[in-house]
Amino acid sequence: MNREKFSSRLGFILISAGCAIGLGNVYRFPILAGSYGGALFVLIYIGFLLLLGLPIMTMELSVGRASQRSIASSFDKLEKPGQKWHLIKYLGIAGNYILMMFYTTISAWMIIYFCKYASGSILEYTTAEELGNVFGEVVSNSGLLFMFNAIVILVCFGICSLGLQNGVEKITKGMMLALLVLMIALAIYSCTLSNAAEGLKFYLIPNTDGIKQYGLWQVITAAMGQAFFTLSIGIGSIAIFGSYIDKERSLTGEAITIMSLDTFVALTSGLIIFPACFTYNNGVTADASTVGASFLFTTLSSIFNAMPGGRIIGALFFVFMIFAALSTVIAVFENIISFWLELTKFNRKTVSIINIILMLVLTAPCILGFTAWSGFQIGGKGIMDLEDFLVSNVLLPVGSLVYVLFCTSRYGWGWNKYFEEVNAGKGLKMAKWLRPYLSFVLPLIIIVILVISVF
């Protein structure tokens, strides 16, 4: 099978980072940072990124590059005869589909809110209560959501159908570069606001307020959870891009670059949000209990509507949010397409058409979960929250645990083969002395995260 490759290293870095960078970086991270002690939380978060995210990302990239396959057949190719590691493919692809079953709907919300700011129709609402009602009207308008959700699905699968270089790489590179420029411009503007200094002090100077309020264990577990989930590791959505590169550069160095971009976006979003909150919202950011869409569409929207030039700032902010969302959608759709290409004889365009139809059907429950099916709940969670819980709290940690065990255990691919693959090429190498940590400690940490996440 002739396999496409990225045309440049920049393409690989930006697209892999685009998969990792998502909406959670943009509003969930600043809320958690604000709730749990600002800079102190950030330092703990970065520590866990290095301890958890980096090694697992290198393992997923190594499996992808060594096999030159997606999760559909990467384990089949690398496992020993008679082993069953390949069964993880079904868990992985299920994670990709379930993630998209609600993520495309959230992407549609972003497009709708961009339209509201571009037209100026939302500016007449100033209080969080009024804007909460506006958001309620949006999510309860099933026809509108079906239309914009279909646009997201058609556009993103359309891009993927053009191929890796001509579609995914070309479009995502441009989108990611525009995202970074937009973020930096918004951060610079936000830092010129009247109370920006107070917001930056809150965000960047460590304090123990979060620990006093919530306790050290809760702060640590919150940072650990955010560090683990932010990189989208465990369901093969990063491994696919490893399969599109050669052995010119070591994977540890590449993973650090991807992770650094992901972290830069998260940190920069705080530089946008905190100065604005301290200038136009009396220093009120949010607390850990409000992590969710309500903060984005009520608190932040009320801030935009209060500031001079808020229509333009709001529109640009939601353009940035759209880019963050669609970069993830395109990356996951590419993984889904590769899955089908490896397991069927269909071509890329046929697979795209089949999956457009599939996704239009599979996203319906999430949209209807706010209206006709709003009564369907399990444990107090509606359909969107259940889908999110299943991916974030179950499939990502379980999939990550499988990758770690596969790469470090003699009953899997094995440490020696992983170590050889991850260190092939120029750049930073994985140290051999880390083997005990990666083989024994890291799996235990993932199990702890899984237990905390579920229970």
Secondary structure, 3 states (H helix, E strand, C coil): CCCCCCCCHHHHHHHHHHHHCCHHHHHHHHHHHHHCCCHHHHHHHHHHHHHHHHHHHHHHHHHHHHHCCCCCCHHHHHCCCCCCHHHHHHHHHHHHHHHHHHHHHHHHHHHHHHHHHHHCCCCCCCCHHHHHHHHHHHHCCHHHHHHHHHHHHHHHHHHHHCCHHHHHHHHHHHHHHHHHHHHHHHHHHHCCCCCHHHHHHHHHCCCCHHHHHHCHHHHHHHHHHHHHHCCCCCCCCCHHHHCCCCCCECHHHHHHHHHHHHHHHHHHHHHHHHHHHHHHCCCCCCCHHHCCHHHHHHHHHHHHHHCCCHHHHHHHHHHHHHHHHHHHHHHHHHHHHHHHHHHCCCCHHHHHHHHHHHHHHHCHHHHHCCCCCCCCCECCECHHHHHHHHHHHHHHHHHHHHHHHHHHCCCCCCHHHHHHHHCCCECCCCCHHHHHHHHHHHHHHHHHHHHHHHC
